[in-house]
Structure formats: structure tokens, C-alpha cells
Amino acid sequence: MEVKKQEEMQERLEKFYRETLQIKEDGLVQAAVPASRILTLRVGEILIREGTVPTNLCFLLKGVIRGVLPNHNGKDVTDCISCRYGDSVMPDSDYTRPASVTMEVLEDSEVLTVPLETVQKLMDQYPRLVEVYRDLVLRSAVMHRELKIAVYQYDALQRYQWFLRTYPGLIDRIPHKYIASFLNMTPVTLSNVRKAVREKQHKENQ
């Protein structure tokens, strides 16, 4: 039974690297799989804490994880949310520096981890891995840019609609106080916007 589990785990890891990260080099996949682990995390657990230097490159396989940091008043602010299969759940693009945010689990999650020391060694051997890392950084930059545009240029209703489009179904999975923080509004404002949307939909359906 244990051997079967190990084989299933290896197949799962290989599938992630080949299909999700689009790594085709057999040597790279065969080197990455033995060094990889899948962590099971519960709600409230911390994957990476602010101020610590990450030791692993992490990818989301299941669940929801948010990046959180304190504002000038010491109140927690949601900086980012990861909820898609294959999302990189790293606090910063430069993984050699202390984390600028804490990565907190909002829903029971599974995370694939691979030691950054291994990643760096493989980058030196396989140029394809450098391209993968660059793509991850660019994807993260695009998401943060879209969030900034939504927060600074949209009104509360537009921000809420943007969230629904960008994170379909997530509104029903995590506490709304985190979503309100993410969208730079109070929980009361979010509740009022949701109520207004429901009332409008109700009128249109009559």
C-alpha cells in the first residue's frame, strides 16, 4: 500500500511539472520530483511568516491562501489571494529576501513545495526553469497591477464586480472580511454593495 501511495504521489508531481508548469525536459522533471513534497495545511496555519527568508518554492494545489501584512495602524490588510491550482504562493518575487507578507491559510489547502536550494541548482543546469520562474514573476506582476487599478480607479461596486469576475466562486468560500480588506473597503461597505446587487437582480428578474 505504501509503495502504491508513493507511486501515485510521483505521478501527481510529474503531472504538475509537465502539464501545469509545461516542463518537458525529462532530466529536469526527474530531478525536481524527488525533492518535492506536498503539504496539507489547515485553516489558520501559516505557510510563510513575514520577516523570515523562504526556504521553499511553493505552489497551490488546493485551497485558499492569502498574503497579509499590517497597515500603519497595525490592522491586518489582505495583499493578495491565491486560490487557483498551480498558483505560486510566495510572498515576493525575490525569494532571497525576508518575506514582506505573511502567507496565511484561509481554507484547508495542499501546497507543493520544492527547496529553493534545489531550484537554484536546477536553474543553473536547465535554462527552461529560468523561463518558468520569469513567467511566474510576470503573472504575479500582472495580477498586482490589475488589483491596483481596481482599488484606485474603481468605485466600490466596480471593485466588487471585478472580484467576482477575477475570482469566480471565491465569495462563497472565505470570510467576507478578508475580501473587503483585499478590495480596500470596510465589511459594511461590501455588505451594502452585495445587498444592492441582489436587489437590482431581483427587480430585473420580476
Buried (B, 14 or more C-beta within 10 A) or exposed (E): EEEEEEEEBEEBBBEBBBEEBEBEBEEBBEBBBEBBEBBEBEEEBBBBBBEEEBEBBBBBBBBBBBBBBEEEEEEBBBBBBBBEEBBBBBBBBEBEEEBEBBBBBBBEBBBBBBBBEBBEBBBEEBEBBEEBBEEBBEEBEEBEEEBEEBBEEBEBBEBBBBBBEEBEEBBEEBEEEBBBBBBBBEBEBBEBBBEEBEEEEEEEEE
